[in-house]
């Protein structure tokens, strides 16, 4: 049985972006009746039961009750599937193509984000648990290189903002430690639910770099490293952020 992770303490200085938010935004995340991502969860719940394709299969046809079968799943992605590094969106699309015989959903589409939110909420409160092993080590090392690499016209790296300057302010907004504990999130700036890869691409654009494509090997490697960096922290998904 999975144990719930303890909040950050003096022994563990890691901090979720939740702790930097206003009381109003925290309340929005905490209360399903206020959290706008609840609509995505409800859409995902409907999509879970929908039979599709020539196989006439639904997600529920194989996986049954998501509250049981998907518990803990979101805490373990990205991971290697058939020798390929996949995030949870990629795994959903693989199931659609192979089991339901339908086309993969585009990244950031309402349909894919809804399924992502519905699956992720089944793991809410559980500790992130990315396991390092010889097979994933090269991807983790590549993700760390992406995290440390200066990019763009501003010549900045993820590390410079989110480790060296975490807790300081940029344009009056506190800089978080960049732990991906709340994805997918409803971001008030976006007025919509979005994935971790959307946020990573936004950061790349912010430093005036060419962003990697959705689903690219590079973004998924970076996603894996960030999740490993947050190991043991509780999953908040779907969260709210400013």
C-alpha positions in Angstrom: 0.0 0.0 0.0 1.3 3.4 -0.9 2.1 5.8 1.9 1.2 9.5 1.7 4.2 11.9 1.6 4.8 14.2 4.5 4.8 18.0 3.7 8.2 19.8 3.3 10.1 20.2 6.6 13.4 21.4 7.8 14.9 18.0 6.9 13.4 18.4 3.3 13.7 22.0 2.1 11.8 21.2 -1.1 8.7 23.4 -1.6 5.7 23.1 -3.8 4.6 26.2 -5.7 1.4 25.8 -3.7 3.2 27.2 -0.7 3.9 30.4 -2.5 0.3 31.1 -3.5 -2.2 33.5 -2.0 -4.8 32.1 0.4 -7.4 32.7 -2.3 -5.6 30.6 -4.9 -4.9 27.9 -2.3 -8.6 27.7 -1.6 -9.3 27.5 -5.3 -7.1 24.5 -5.6 -8.3 22.8 -2.4 -12.0 23.0 -3.0 -13.3 21.0 -6.0 -16.3 23.3 -6.2 -13.9 26.2 -6.8 -11.2 24.5 -8.8 -11.8 25.1 -12.5 -9.9 21.9 -13.4 -12.9 20.0 -11.9 -14.6 20.5 -15.3 -11.7 18.7 -17.0 -12.0 15.8 -14.5 -15.7 15.4 -15.2 -15.0 15.4 -19.0 -12.3 12.8 -18.4 -14.7 10.7 -16.4 -17.1 10.7 -19.3 -14.3 9.9 -21.8 -13.2 7.0 -19.6 -16.5 5.2 -20.3 -16.8 6.1 -24.0 -16.4 3.2 -26.4 -14.5 4.1 -29.4 -13.0 2.8 -32.7 -13.3 -0.5 -34.5 -12.6 -2.3 -31.3 -15.6 -0.7 -29.6 -13.6 -0.5 -26.4 -13.5 2.2 -23.6 -10.7 2.8 -21.2 -13.0 1.2 -18.6 -13.3 -1.9 -20.7 -9.7 -2.8 -19.8 -9.0 -0.8 -16.7 -12.4 -0.9 -14.9 -12.9 1.6 -12.1 -10.2 4.3 -12.4 -10.4 5.0 -8.7 -8.8 1.6 -8.2 -6.9 0.8 -11.4 -5.3 4.2 -11.8 -4.4 4.8 -8.2 -0.7 5.8 -8.1 -0.2 5.6 -11.9 0.4 9.4 -12.4 3.2 9.3 -9.7 5.3 6.9 -11.9 5.4 8.8 -15.2 7.4 9.4 -17.4 8.6 5.8 -17.6 9.9 3.3 -20.2 7.2 1.6 -22.1 8.3 -1.0 -24.7 11.8 0.5 -24.6 10.5 4.1 -25.2 10.4 6.9 -22.7 6.7 8.0 -22.4 4.9 10.5 -20.2 1.3 9.9 -19.2 -0.1 11.6 -22.3 2.0 9.4 -24.5 0.8 6.3 -22.7 -2.8 7.4 -23.1 -2.3 7.8 -26.8 -0.5 4.5 -27.1 -3.6 2.8 -25.5 -5.9 4.6 -27.9 -3.9 3.6 -30.9 -3.3 -0.1 -29.9 -6.4 -1.0 -27.9 -9.2 1.3 -29.2 -7.9 1.6 -32.8 -8.4 5.3 -32.9 -6.0 8.2 -33.7 -3.9 9.7 -30.9 -5.1 12.9 -29.4 -3.1 16.1 -30.1 -1.1 17.4 -27.2 -2.9 20.1 -25.2 -6.3 19.1 -26.8 -9.2 19.3 -24.4 -9.8 15.6 -24.8 -6.3 14.5 -23.9 -6.0 17.0 -21.0 -9.4 15.8 -19.6 -8.2 12.2 -19.5 -4.9 13.3 -18.1 -6.7 15.2 -15.3 -9.1 12.3 -14.5 -6.3 9.8 -14.3 -4.0 12.1 -12.3 -6.6 12.9 -9.7 -6.8 9.3 -8.7 -3.3 9.7 -7.3 -3.9 13.0 -5.5 -2.0 13.1 -2.3 0.3 10.2 -3.1 4.1 10.6 -3.2 5.8 10.9 -6.6 7.8 7.7 -7.1 10.1 7.8 -10.1 12.5 4.9 -9.9 16.0 5.2 -11.2 17.5 2.1 -12.8 20.1 1.4 -15.4 17.6 1.6 -18.2 16.3 5.1 -17.3 19.7 6.5 -16.2 20.6 7.9 -19.6 17.3 9.7 -19.9 17.7 11.1 -16.4 21.2 12.3 -17.2 19.9 13.9 -20.4 17.1 15.6 -18.5 19.6 17.0 -16.0 21.7 18.4 -18.9 18.6 20.1 -20.3 17.9 21.5 -16.8 21.4 22.9 -16.4 21.9 24.1 -20.0 21.8 27.8 -20.8 19.5 28.5 -23.7 18.0 31.3 -25.7 18.9 34.9 -26.3 18.8 35.5 -22.5 21.3 32.7 -22.0 19.5 31.3 -19.0 19.0 27.7 -17.6 16.2 26.2 -15.6 18.7 25.8 -12.7 19.6 29.5 -12.6 16.0 30.5 -11.9 14.6 27.5 -10.1 17.5 26.5 -7.9 19.9 29.4 -7.6 17.1 32.1 -7.4 14.2 30.1 -6.0 12.2 32.2 -3.5 13.3 35.5 -5.1 10.9 37.5 -7.2 10.6 38.0 -11.0 8.3 40.8 -12.0 6.9 40.8 -8.5 6.1 37.0 -8.6 7.9 34.5 -6.4 10.1 32.1 -8.3 9.2 28.5 -7.4 11.5 25.6 -7.1 9.9 24.0 -10.2 8.6 20.8 -8.7 5.9 19.4 -11.0 3.6 18.3 -8.3 0.4 19.9 -9.6 0.3 19.0 -13.3 -2.0 19.1 -15.2 -2.9 22.5 -13.8 -5.4 25.2 -14.3 -3.3 28.3 -14.7 -5.1 31.6 -14.2 -2.9 33.3 -16.7 -4.0 30.7 -19.3 -7.6 30.5 -18.3 -7.4 26.8 -19.1 -5.9 23.5 -18.0 -2.5 22.8 -19.3 0.3 20.2 -19.1 3.8 20.3 -17.7 5.1 20.3 -21.3 3.1 23.5 -22.0 4.7 25.2 -19.0 8.2 24.0 -20.1 7.7 25.4 -23.6 6.4 28.7 -22.0 9.7 29.0 -20.1 11.7 28.3 -23.2 9.8 31.0 -25.1 10.3 33.3 -22.1 14.1 33.1 -22.4 13.8 33.6 -26.2 14.7 30.0 -27.1 13.1 27.8 -29.8 10.9 25.4 -27.8 11.0 21.7 -28.3 8.0 20.1 -29.9 5.3 18.6 -27.7 6.0 15.0 -27.0 9.7 15.4 -28.1 12.4 13.2 -26.5 14.0 16.3 -25.0 10.9 17.6 -23.2 10.1 14.1 -21.9 13.6 13.7 -20.6 13.3 17.0 -18.8 9.9 16.0 -17.5 11.5 12.8 -16.1 14.3 14.6 -14.4 11.9 17.1 -12.8 9.7 14.3 -11.5 12.7 12.5 -10.1 13.8 15.7 -8.4 10.3 15.8 -6.8 10.4 12.2 -5.6 8.5 11.7 -2.4 6.5 15.0 -2.7 2.7 14.6 -2.8 1.0 14.9 -6.1 -1.5 17.8 -6.1 -3.0 17.3 -9.6 -4.9 18.9 -10.9 -3.6 22.0 -9.3 -4.2 25.8 -9.7 -1.4 28.3 -10.3 -1.5 32.1 -11.0 
